[in-house]
Amino acid sequence: MTTLRRRLANLLQLSWGDRWLLAETFVLLGLTRLAINVVPLRRLAPWFGSQSQETPAEISPVQMHEAERIAWAVRTVSPHTPWQSNCYPQAFTAKLLLRRKQIPSTLYLGAALRPTGPGQAAAAPAMTAHAWLRCGPVYVTGGRGQDTYTILTVFGA
């Protein structure tokens, strides 16, 4: 069975609610990627929530279940978009999906300096950025490796 056929068969086995969540995630990943590319951060920031405010580390079991479903949807869809769906649009998309369900979450934007390779000692270290989203104790997006980044700003709501 080809990969496409296998994926379609897996999709058809999902509930209508899960299929809808995947479709909604696909559309939002595209819209957030577009917004990130054309709208300045100062205009996007109000969509992220209150700056410098973190949300509680505890959430209800129902909220935890929804956060895990959204994490699954973003993880499932993001590798299959025709545009780049890296950590920033993933975190923004998950933030919007959680907000729609009135579930609090915290969006983190961070950066880290990476040393340059051998023979490039004179060059300045490269900076990398990362975005991740936490909902209660769950890292909905970008949770792997966030410990290596310095948090630049936090948006909670």
OpenMM code with the backbone's topology and positions (N, CA, C; nanometers):
from openmm import Vec3, app, unit

residues = "MET THR THR LEU ARG ARG ARG LEU ALA ASN LEU LEU GLN LEU SER TRP GLY ASP ARG TRP LEU LEU ALA GLU THR PHE VAL LEU LEU GLY LEU THR ARG LEU ALA ILE ASN VAL VAL PRO LEU ARG ARG LEU ALA PRO TRP PHE GLY SER GLN SER GLN GLU THR PRO ALA GLU ILE SER PRO VAL GLN MET HIS GLU ALA GLU ARG ILE ALA TRP ALA VAL ARG THR VAL SER PRO HIS THR PRO TRP GLN SER ASN CYS TYR PRO GLN ALA PHE THR ALA LYS LEU LEU LEU ARG ARG LYS GLN ILE PRO SER THR LEU TYR LEU GLY ALA ALA LEU ARG PRO THR GLY PRO GLY GLN ALA ALA ALA ALA PRO ALA MET THR ALA HIS ALA TRP LEU ARG CYS GLY PRO VAL TYR VAL THR GLY GLY ARG GLY GLN ASP THR TYR THR ILE LEU THR VAL PHE GLY ALA".split()
positions = [
    Vec3(0.0848, -0.1165, 0.0000),
    Vec3(0.0000, 0.0000, 0.0000),
    Vec3(0.0906, 0.1245, 0.0000),
    Vec3(0.0628, 0.2179, -0.0854),
    Vec3(0.1449, 0.3383, -0.0933),
    Vec3(0.1273, 0.4236, 0.0319),
    Vec3(0.2213, 0.5126, 0.0514),
    Vec3(0.2158, 0.5999, 0.1679),
    Vec3(0.0903, 0.6861, 0.1663),
    Vec3(0.0559, 0.7402, 0.0496),
    Vec3(-0.0639, 0.8240, 0.0391),
    Vec3(-0.1888, 0.7447, 0.0736),
    Vec3(-0.1993, 0.6232, 0.0234),
    Vec3(-0.3161, 0.5397, 0.0530),
    Vec3(-0.3241, 0.5079, 0.2019),
    Vec3(-0.2083, 0.4808, 0.2616),
    Vec3(-0.2043, 0.4503, 0.4044),
    Vec3(-0.2494, 0.5717, 0.4849),
    Vec3(-0.2031, 0.6900, 0.4459),
    Vec3(-0.2432, 0.8121, 0.5166),
    Vec3(-0.3925, 0.8377, 0.5034),
    Vec3(-0.4449, 0.8182, 0.3830),
    Vec3(-0.5892, 0.8371, 0.3627),
    Vec3(-0.6698, 0.7362, 0.4436),
    Vec3(-0.6223, 0.6119, 0.4486),
    Vec3(-0.6914, 0.5098, 0.5280),
    Vec3(-0.6895, 0.5481, 0.6758),
    Vec3(-0.5764, 0.5973, 0.7238),
    Vec3(-0.5675, 0.6411, 0.8639),
    Vec3(-0.6603, 0.7581, 0.8899),
    Vec3(-0.6671, 0.8515, 0.7953),
    Vec3(-0.7547, 0.9676, 0.8096),
    Vec3(-0.9011, 0.9255, 0.8182),
    Vec3(-0.9395, 0.8299, 0.7362),
    Vec3(-1.0788, 0.7842, 0.7356),
    Vec3(-1.1171, 0.7102, 0.8636),
    Vec3(-1.0180, 0.6594, 0.9357),
    Vec3(-1.0459, 0.5901, 1.0617),
    Vec3(-1.0681, 0.6872, 1.1775),
    Vec3(-1.0334, 0.8134, 1.1570),
    Vec3(-1.0496, 0.9137, 1.2629),
    Vec3(-1.1951, 0.9564, 1.2754),
    Vec3(-1.2283, 1.0079, 1.3923),
    Vec3(-1.3629, 1.0616, 1.4121),
    Vec3(-1.3765, 1.1911, 1.3322),
    Vec3(-1.5014, 1.2332, 1.3100),
    Vec3(-1.5249, 1.3590, 1.2383),
    Vec3(-1.4653, 1.4766, 1.3153),
    Vec3(-1.4697, 1.4708, 1.4482),
    Vec3(-1.4117, 1.5767, 1.5294),
    Vec3(-1.2613, 1.5886, 1.5090),
    Vec3(-1.1921, 1.4746, 1.5028),
    Vec3(-1.0476, 1.4765, 1.4793),
    Vec3(-1.0152, 1.5231, 1.3374),
    Vec3(-1.0947, 1.4802, 1.2417),
    Vec3(-1.0728, 1.5258, 1.1031),
    Vec3(-1.0903, 1.6778, 1.0945),
    Vec3(-1.1937, 1.7286, 1.1610),
    Vec3(-1.2182, 1.8730, 1.1592),
    Vec3(-1.1019, 1.9468, 1.2245),
    Vec3(-1.0522, 1.8952, 1.3371),
    Vec3(-0.9393, 1.9578, 1.4057),
    Vec3(-0.8161, 1.9601, 1.3153),
    Vec3(-0.7896, 1.8530, 1.2415),
    Vec3(-0.6759, 1.8509, 1.1490),
    Vec3(-0.6935, 1.9540, 1.0369),
    Vec3(-0.8148, 1.9641, 0.9831),
    Vec3(-0.8406, 2.0627, 0.8766),
    Vec3(-0.8258, 2.2047, 0.9296),
    Vec3(-0.8800, 2.2297, 1.0475),
    Vec3(-0.8701, 2.3613, 1.1100),
    Vec3(-0.7231, 2.3967, 1.1373),
    Vec3(-0.6468, 2.3007, 1.1834),
    Vec3(-0.5045, 2.3214, 1.2110),
    Vec3(-0.4294, 2.3538, 1.0828),
    Vec3(-0.4592, 2.2834, 0.9746),
    Vec3(-0.3942, 2.3087, 0.8455),
    Vec3(-0.4177, 2.4530, 0.8004),
    Vec3(-0.5429, 2.4970, 0.8060),
    Vec3(-0.5778, 2.6331, 0.7637),
    Vec3(-0.5102, 2.7359, 0.8539),
    Vec3(-0.5162, 2.7144, 0.9847),
    Vec3(-0.4548, 2.8098, 1.0776),
    Vec3(-0.3026, 2.8151, 1.0628),
    Vec3(-0.2389, 2.7024, 1.0349),
    Vec3(-0.0935, 2.7045, 1.0118),
    Vec3(-0.0604, 2.7932, 0.8922),
    Vec3(-0.1423, 2.7866, 0.7880),
    Vec3(-0.1205, 2.8735, 0.6720),
    Vec3(-0.1437, 3.0199, 0.7039),
    Vec3(-0.2506, 3.0483, 0.7764),
    Vec3(-0.2811, 3.1872, 0.8112),
    Vec3(-0.1772, 3.2460, 0.9067),
    Vec3(-0.1327, 3.1658, 1.0039),
    Vec3(-0.0317, 3.2175, 1.0964),
    Vec3(0.1026, 3.2361, 1.0265),
    Vec3(0.1378, 3.1481, 0.9341),
    Vec3(0.2623, 3.1652, 0.8580),
    Vec3(0.2547, 3.2945, 0.7774),
    Vec3(0.1417, 3.3191, 0.7126),
    Vec3(0.1231, 3.4417, 0.6359),
    Vec3(0.1329, 3.5643, 0.7275),
    Vec3(0.0655, 3.5594, 0.8405),
    Vec3(0.0683, 3.6725, 0.9344),
    Vec3(0.2106, 3.6989, 0.9836),
    Vec3(0.2840, 3.5951, 1.0166),
    Vec3(0.4218, 3.6096, 1.0639),
    Vec3(0.5085, 3.6744, 0.9571),
    Vec3(0.4830, 3.6413, 0.8312),
    Vec3(0.5641, 3.6947, 0.7217),
    Vec3(0.5313, 3.8389, 0.6858),
    Vec3(0.4086, 3.8846, 0.7118),
    Vec3(0.3699, 4.0184, 0.6641),
    Vec3(0.3317, 4.1179, 0.7742),
    Vec3(0.3069, 4.0700, 0.8950),
    Vec3(0.2617, 4.1588, 1.0020),
    Vec3(0.3743, 4.1740, 1.1045),
    Vec3(0.4079, 4.2975, 1.1434),
    Vec3(0.5118, 4.3172, 1.2446),
    Vec3(0.4725, 4.2547, 1.3790),
    Vec3(0.5726, 4.2127, 1.4556),
    Vec3(0.5484, 4.1477, 1.5844),
    Vec3(0.4637, 4.2351, 1.6769),
    Vec3(0.4856, 4.3654, 1.6763),
    Vec3(0.4092, 4.4520, 1.7660),
    Vec3(0.2600, 4.4465, 1.7358),
    Vec3(0.2227, 4.4156, 1.6114),
    Vec3(0.0803, 4.4016, 1.5748),
    Vec3(0.0275, 4.2614, 1.6054),
    Vec3(0.1164, 4.1615, 1.6012),
    Vec3(0.0755, 4.0240, 1.6315),
    Vec3(0.0637, 4.0007, 1.7821),
    Vec3(0.1455, 4.0719, 1.8591),
    Vec3(0.1548, 4.0476, 2.0037),
    Vec3(0.0192, 4.0447, 2.0754),
    Vec3(-0.0756, 4.1330, 2.0443),
    Vec3(-0.2048, 4.1247, 2.1146),
    Vec3(-0.2766, 3.9903, 2.0953),
    Vec3(-0.2510, 3.9218, 1.9861),
    Vec3(-0.3120, 3.7905, 1.9619),
    Vec3(-0.2507, 3.6840, 2.0521),
    Vec3(-0.1287, 3.7097, 2.1021),
    Vec3(-0.0586, 3.6127, 2.1860),
    Vec3(-0.1053, 3.6167, 2.3312),
    Vec3(-0.1608, 3.7295, 2.3745),
    Vec3(-0.2042, 3.7438, 2.5120),
    Vec3(-0.1303, 3.8561, 2.5816),
    Vec3(-0.1377, 3.8567, 2.7132),
    Vec3(-0.0739, 3.9610, 2.7945),
    Vec3(0.0751, 3.9328, 2.8058),
    Vec3(0.1554, 4.0347, 2.7731),
    Vec3(0.2994, 4.0170, 2.7785),
    Vec3(0.3461, 4.0081, 2.9237),
    Vec3(0.4489, 3.9276, 2.9457),
    Vec3(0.5125, 3.9080, 3.0769),
    Vec3(0.4198, 3.8427, 3.1787),
    Vec3(0.3203, 3.7702, 3.1322),
    Vec3(0.2267, 3.7042, 3.2230),
    Vec3(0.2214, 3.5555, 3.1891),
    Vec3(0.2573, 3.4720, 3.2858),
    Vec3(0.2497, 3.3278, 3.2650),
    Vec3(0.1167, 3.2749, 3.3195),
    Vec3(0.0723, 3.1660, 3.2607),
    Vec3(-0.0527, 3.1033, 3.3044),
    Vec3(-0.0211, 2.9967, 3.4095),
    Vec3(-0.1221, 2.9523, 3.4852),
    Vec3(-0.0989, 2.8529, 3.5911),
    Vec3(-0.0409, 2.7224, 3.5374),
    Vec3(0.0313, 2.6538, 3.6253),
    Vec3(0.0913, 2.5250, 3.5887),
    Vec3(-0.0090, 2.4103, 3.6007),
    Vec3(-0.1242, 2.4366, 3.6582),
    Vec3(-0.2265, 2.3330, 3.6743),
    Vec3(-0.3497, 2.3679, 3.5912),
    Vec3(-0.4048, 2.2671, 3.5251),
    Vec3(-0.5282, 2.2820, 3.4481),
    Vec3(-0.6177, 2.1619, 3.4761),
    Vec3(-0.7425, 2.1721, 3.4381),
    Vec3(-0.8364, 2.0624, 3.4624),
    Vec3(-0.8066, 1.9458, 3.3681),
    Vec3(-0.8532, 1.8263, 3.4027),
    Vec3(-0.8341, 1.7110, 3.3133),
    Vec3(-0.8957, 1.7321, 3.1743),
    Vec3(-1.0091, 1.8014, 3.1678),
    Vec3(-1.0726, 1.8287, 3.0382),
    Vec3(-0.9832, 1.9205, 2.9548),
    Vec3(-0.9288, 2.0251, 3.0183),
    Vec3(-0.8382, 2.1156, 2.9485),
    Vec3(-0.7109, 2.0431, 2.9049),
    Vec3(-0.6606, 1.9539, 2.9895),
    Vec3(-0.5415, 1.8742, 2.9570),
    Vec3(-0.5677, 1.7883, 2.8336),
    Vec3(-0.6838, 1.7267, 2.8293),
    Vec3(-0.7191, 1.6428, 2.7137),
    Vec3(-0.7230, 1.7269, 2.5857),
    Vec3(-0.7857, 1.8438, 2.5915),
    Vec3(-0.7931, 1.9315, 2.4737),
    Vec3(-0.6550, 1.9792, 2.4319),
    Vec3(-0.5694, 2.0145, 2.5278),
    Vec3(-0.4328, 2.0580, 2.4964),
    Vec3(-0.3555, 1.9457, 2.4274),
    Vec3(-0.3728, 1.8237, 2.4731),
    Vec3(-0.3045, 1.7092, 2.4117),
    Vec3(-0.3580, 1.6822, 2.2714),
    Vec3(-0.4887, 1.6991, 2.2497),
    Vec3(-0.5465, 1.6830, 2.1154),
    Vec3(-0.4902, 1.7868, 2.0198),
    Vec3(-0.4806, 1.9113, 2.0660),
    Vec3(-0.4275, 2.0187, 1.9815),
    Vec3(-0.2800, 1.9935, 1.9527),
    Vec3(-0.2043, 1.9487, 2.0517),
    Vec3(-0.0631, 1.9147, 2.0295),
    Vec3(-0.0515, 1.8064, 1.9225),
    Vec3(-0.1377, 1.7037, 1.9317),
    Vec3(-0.1382, 1.5968, 1.8324),
    Vec3(-0.1681, 1.6518, 1.6928),
    Vec3(-0.2675, 1.7375, 1.6823),
    Vec3(-0.3064, 1.7919, 1.5516),
    Vec3(-0.1932, 1.8741, 1.4902),
    Vec3(-0.1304, 1.9591, 1.5688),
    Vec3(-0.0210, 2.0421, 1.5167),
    Vec3(0.0960, 1.9542, 1.4749),
    Vec3(0.1306, 1.8561, 1.5578),
    Vec3(0.2395, 1.7623, 1.5246),
    Vec3(0.2085, 1.6824, 1.3984),
    Vec3(0.0830, 1.6459, 1.3812),
    Vec3(0.0425, 1.5639, 1.2670),
    Vec3(0.0417, 1.6434, 1.1371),
    Vec3(-0.0080, 1.7657, 1.1414),
    Vec3(-0.0277, 1.8454, 1.0201),
    Vec3(0.0982, 1.9196, 0.9762),
    Vec3(0.1740, 1.9741, 1.0697),
    Vec3(0.2842, 2.0649, 1.0330),
    Vec3(0.3878, 2.0065, 0.9363),
    Vec3(0.4220, 1.8785, 0.9401),
    Vec3(0.5188, 1.8285, 0.8414),
    Vec3(0.4621, 1.8173, 0.6991),
    Vec3(0.3301, 1.8317, 0.6848),
    Vec3(0.2664, 1.8080, 0.5552),
    Vec3(0.2128, 1.9348, 0.4887),
    Vec3(0.2529, 2.0518, 0.5376),
    Vec3(0.2077, 2.1758, 0.4746),
    Vec3(0.3041, 2.2136, 0.3624),
    Vec3(0.2552, 2.2792, 0.2566),
    Vec3(0.3445, 2.3204, 0.1480),
    Vec3(0.4306, 2.4421, 0.1841),
    Vec3(0.4076, 2.5018, 0.3000),
    Vec3(0.4870, 2.6130, 0.3490),
    Vec3(0.5616, 2.5644, 0.4733),
    Vec3(0.6558, 2.6434, 0.5206),
    Vec3(0.7324, 2.6061, 0.6384),
    Vec3(0.6476, 2.6272, 0.7634),
    Vec3(0.6233, 2.5202, 0.8342),
    Vec3(0.5454, 2.5257, 0.9587),
    Vec3(0.6373, 2.4886, 1.0746),
    Vec3(0.7319, 2.5768, 1.1017),
    Vec3(0.8262, 2.5515, 1.2100),
    Vec3(0.7653, 2.5925, 1.3443),
    Vec3(0.8483, 2.6121, 1.4448),
    Vec3(0.8001, 2.6325, 1.5814),
    Vec3(0.7104, 2.7554, 1.5987),
    Vec3(0.7405, 2.8648, 1.5298),
    Vec3(0.6648, 2.9889, 1.5501),
    Vec3(0.5194, 2.9756, 1.5036),
    Vec3(0.4924, 2.9375, 1.3774),
    Vec3(0.3519, 2.9196, 1.3393),
    Vec3(0.2833, 2.8059, 1.4155),
    Vec3(0.3589, 2.7042, 1.4558),
    Vec3(0.2986, 2.5971, 1.5356),
    Vec3(0.2488, 2.6507, 1.6698),
    Vec3(0.3333, 2.7282, 1.7375),
    Vec3(0.2949, 2.7838, 1.8677),
    Vec3(0.1787, 2.8817, 1.8533),
    Vec3(0.1832, 2.9658, 1.7509),
    Vec3(0.0769, 3.0640, 1.7262),
    Vec3(-0.0550, 2.9919, 1.6965),
    Vec3(-0.0502, 2.8902, 1.6132),
    Vec3(-0.1700, 2.8135, 1.5781),
    Vec3(-0.2299, 2.7466, 1.7014),
    Vec3(-0.1461, 2.6795, 1.7787),
    Vec3(-0.1956, 2.6119, 1.8995),
    Vec3(-0.2531, 2.7130, 1.9983),
    Vec3(-0.1908, 2.8291, 2.0076),
    Vec3(-0.2396, 2.9354, 2.0966),
    Vec3(-0.3814, 2.9766, 2.0563),
    Vec3(-0.4027, 2.9952, 1.9264),
    Vec3(-0.5348, 3.0347, 1.8777),
    Vec3(-0.6389, 2.9249, 1.9016),
    Vec3(-0.6004, 2.7998, 1.8781),
    Vec3(-0.6932, 2.6889, 1.8997),
    Vec3(-0.7313, 2.6767, 2.0474),
    Vec3(-0.6339, 2.6936, 2.1361),
    Vec3(-0.6632, 2.6876, 2.2795),
    Vec3(-0.7469, 2.8072, 2.3244),
    Vec3(-0.7157, 2.9245, 2.2709),
    Vec3(-0.7922, 3.0442, 2.3069),
    Vec3(-0.9388, 3.0276, 2.2683),
    Vec3(-0.9626, 2.9709, 2.1511),
    Vec3(-1.1009, 2.9504, 2.1053),
    Vec3(-1.1786, 2.8640, 2.2031),
    Vec3(-1.1087, 2.7717, 2.2691),
    Vec3(-1.1733, 2.6851, 2.3682),
    Vec3(-1.1625, 2.7423, 2.5095),
    Vec3(-1.1126, 2.8665, 2.5195),
    Vec3(-1.0972, 2.9375, 2.6465),
    Vec3(-1.0095, 2.8605, 2.7450),
    Vec3(-0.9014, 2.8045, 2.6930),
    Vec3(-0.8042, 2.7320, 2.7749),
    Vec3(-0.6779, 2.8180, 2.7837),
    Vec3(-0.6335, 2.8514, 2.9045),
    Vec3(-0.5164, 2.9373, 2.9187),
    Vec3(-0.3882, 2.8675, 2.8734),
    Vec3(-0.2997, 2.9452, 2.8129),
    Vec3(-0.1703, 2.8928, 2.7688),
    Vec3(-0.0685, 3.0058, 2.7686),
    Vec3(0.0569, 2.9686, 2.7675),
    Vec3(0.1660, 3.0658, 2.7671),
    Vec3(0.2542, 3.0409, 2.6460),
    Vec3(0.2747, 3.1452, 2.5666),
    Vec3(0.3620, 3.1403, 2.4488),
    Vec3(0.4963, 3.2012, 2.4881),
    Vec3(0.6031, 3.1285, 2.4619),
    Vec3(0.7386, 3.1736, 2.4931),
    Vec3(0.8138, 3.1991, 2.3631),
    Vec3(0.8872, 3.3093, 2.3583),
    Vec3(0.9788, 3.3377, 2.2471),
    Vec3(1.1180, 3.3456, 2.3077),
    Vec3(1.2103, 3.2658, 2.2538),
    Vec3(1.3451, 3.2621, 2.3093),
    Vec3(1.4509, 3.2638, 2.2012),
    Vec3(1.5761, 3.2803, 2.2442),
    Vec3(1.6897, 3.2819, 2.1515),
    Vec3(1.8097, 3.2187, 2.2200),
    Vec3(1.9032, 3.1708, 2.1368),
    Vec3(2.0272, 3.1115, 2.1876),
    Vec3(2.1387, 3.1412, 2.0899),
    Vec3(2.2573, 3.1561, 2.1423),
    Vec3(2.3750, 3.1731, 2.0582),
    Vec3(2.4341, 3.0358, 2.0319),
    Vec3(2.4637, 3.0096, 1.9080),
    Vec3(2.5272, 2.8842, 1.8681),
    Vec3(2.6673, 2.9154, 1.8203),
    Vec3(2.7657, 2.8459, 1.8728),
    Vec3(2.9021, 2.8710, 1.8244),
    Vec3(2.9142, 2.8332, 1.6772),
    Vec3(2.9997, 2.9051, 1.6084),
    Vec3(3.0232, 2.8731, 1.4673),
    Vec3(3.1121, 2.7502, 1.4590),
    Vec3(3.1169, 2.6916, 1.3422),
    Vec3(3.1943, 2.5696, 1.3204),
    Vec3(3.3445, 2.5939, 1.3257),
    Vec3(3.4238, 2.4853, 1.3193),
    Vec3(3.5688, 2.4982, 1.3218),
    Vec3(3.6183, 2.5807, 1.2030),
    Vec3(3.7217, 2.6585, 1.2276),
    Vec3(3.7766, 2.7416, 1.1206),
    Vec3(3.7023, 2.8722, 1.1036),
    Vec3(3.5971, 2.8942, 1.1807),
    Vec3(3.5196, 3.0175, 1.1719),
    Vec3(3.5261, 3.0943, 1.3033),
    Vec3(3.6379, 3.0794, 1.3740),
    Vec3(3.6509, 3.1385, 1.5070),
    Vec3(3.6336, 3.2896, 1.5059),
    Vec3(3.6731, 3.3549, 1.3977),
    Vec3(3.6631, 3.5009, 1.3924),
    Vec3(3.5192, 3.5481, 1.3715),
    Vec3(3.4356, 3.4619, 1.3190),
    Vec3(3.2968, 3.5006, 1.2918),
    Vec3(3.2165, 3.5025, 1.4220),
    Vec3(3.1177, 3.5868, 1.4254),
    Vec3(3.0293, 3.5949, 1.5413),
    Vec3(2.9435, 3.4689, 1.5490),
    Vec3(2.9082, 3.4267, 1.6705),
    Vec3(2.8218, 3.3093, 1.6825),
    Vec3(2.6857, 3.3360, 1.6186),
    Vec3(2.6262, 3.2320, 1.5685),
    Vec3(2.4947, 3.2444, 1.5057),
    Vec3(2.3870, 3.2427, 1.6141),
    Vec3(2.2836, 3.3234, 1.5946),
    Vec3(2.1721, 3.3241, 1.6881),
    Vec3(2.0582, 3.2424, 1.6285),
    Vec3(1.9984, 3.1603, 1.7118),
    Vec3(1.8804, 3.0850, 1.6701),
    Vec3(1.7648, 3.1244, 1.7607),
    Vec3(1.6471, 3.1209, 1.7072),
    Vec3(1.5275, 3.1566, 1.7827),
    Vec3(1.4365, 3.0348, 1.7941),
    Vec3(1.3506, 3.0377, 1.8931),
    Vec3(1.2581, 2.9270, 1.9134),
    Vec3(1.1309, 2.9804, 1.9793),
    Vec3(1.0187, 2.9200, 1.9457),
    Vec3(0.8905, 2.9521, 2.0080),
    Vec3(0.8303, 2.8222, 2.0592),
    Vec3(0.7707, 2.8282, 2.1764),
    Vec3(0.7040, 2.7104, 2.2286),
    Vec3(0.5830, 2.7535, 2.3100),
    Vec3(0.4903, 2.6605, 2.3262),
    Vec3(0.3641, 2.6899, 2.3937),
    Vec3(0.3416, 2.5886, 2.5046),
    Vec3(0.3101, 2.6412, 2.6231),
    Vec3(0.2804, 2.5575, 2.7383),
    Vec3(0.1364, 2.5809, 2.7814),
    Vec3(0.0682, 2.4725, 2.8115),
    Vec3(-0.0682, 2.4789, 2.8639),
    Vec3(-0.0687, 2.3929, 2.9893),
    Vec3(-0.0746, 2.4575, 3.1065),
    Vec3(-0.0597, 2.3826, 3.2307),
    Vec3(0.0771, 2.3170, 3.2313),
    Vec3(0.0843, 2.1867, 3.2610),
    Vec3(0.2132, 2.1183, 3.2609),
    Vec3(0.2532, 2.0633, 3.1228),
    Vec3(0.1666, 2.0798, 3.0227),
    Vec3(0.1878, 2.0208, 2.8902),
    Vec3(0.2565, 2.1207, 2.7972),
    Vec3(0.3655, 2.0783, 2.7346),
    Vec3(0.4253, 2.1578, 2.6275),
    Vec3(0.3536, 2.1181, 2.4992),
    Vec3(0.2655, 2.2051, 2.4539),
    Vec3(0.1809, 2.1758, 2.3383),
    Vec3(0.2651, 2.1748, 2.2113),
    Vec3(0.3553, 2.2727, 2.1978),
    Vec3(0.4454, 2.2776, 2.0819),
    Vec3(0.5847, 2.3181, 2.1290),
    Vec3(0.6857, 2.2726, 2.0567),
    Vec3(0.8226, 2.3186, 2.0762),
    Vec3(0.8855, 2.2861, 2.2088),
    Vec3(0.8324, 2.1914, 2.2825),
    Vec3(0.8832, 2.1615, 2.4158),
    Vec3(1.0217, 2.1017, 2.4184),
    Vec3(1.0570, 2.0278, 2.3134),
    Vec3(1.1897, 1.9674, 2.3098),
    Vec3(1.2960, 2.0736, 2.2885),
    Vec3(1.3923, 2.0783, 2.3764),
    Vec3(1.5046, 2.1684, 2.3583),
    Vec3(1.4830, 2.3098, 2.4064),
    Vec3(1.3670, 2.3413, 2.4616),
    Vec3(1.3441, 2.4795, 2.5030),
    Vec3(1.4380, 2.5188, 2.6155),
    Vec3(1.4931, 2.4219, 2.6870),
    Vec3(1.5846, 2.4517, 2.7974),
    Vec3(1.7132, 2.5191, 2.7506),
    Vec3(1.7482, 2.5048, 2.6237),
    Vec3(1.8724, 2.5637, 2.5725),
    Vec3(1.8531, 2.7082, 2.5266),
    Vec3(1.7317, 2.7607, 2.5356),
    Vec3(1.7025, 2.8967, 2.4902),
    Vec3(1.6788, 2.9896, 2.6075),
    Vec3(1.7245, 3.1116, 2.5921),
    Vec3(1.6956, 3.2173, 2.6891),
    Vec3(1.5613, 3.2775, 2.6521),
    Vec3(1.4706, 3.2843, 2.7469),
    Vec3(1.3382, 3.3402, 2.7205),
    Vec3(1.3507, 3.4901, 2.7035),
    Vec3(1.3040, 3.5395, 2.5890),
    Vec3(1.3059, 3.6819, 2.5608),
    Vec3(1.1770, 3.7508, 2.6021),
    Vec3(1.0663, 3.6828, 2.5767),
    Vec3(0.9370, 3.7383, 2.6160),
    Vec3(0.8369, 3.6250, 2.6337),
    Vec3(0.7339, 3.6530, 2.7112),
    Vec3(0.6313, 3.5564, 2.7467),
    Vec3(0.4959, 3.6224, 2.7250),
    Vec3(0.4021, 3.5453, 2.6684),
    Vec3(0.2656, 3.5954, 2.6497),
    Vec3(0.1698, 3.4915, 2.7079),
    Vec3(0.0915, 3.5314, 2.8057),
    Vec3(-0.0028, 3.4401, 2.8663),
    Vec3(-0.1447, 3.4911, 2.8571),
    Vec3(-0.2368, 3.4010, 2.8435),
    Vec3(-0.3794, 3.4355, 2.8417),
    Vec3(-0.4597, 3.3067, 2.8478),
] * unit.nanometer
topology = app.Topology()
chain = topology.addChain("A")
for resn in residues:
    res = topology.addResidue(resn, chain)
    for name in ("N", "CA", "C"):
        topology.addAtom(name, app.Element.getBySymbol(name[0]), res)
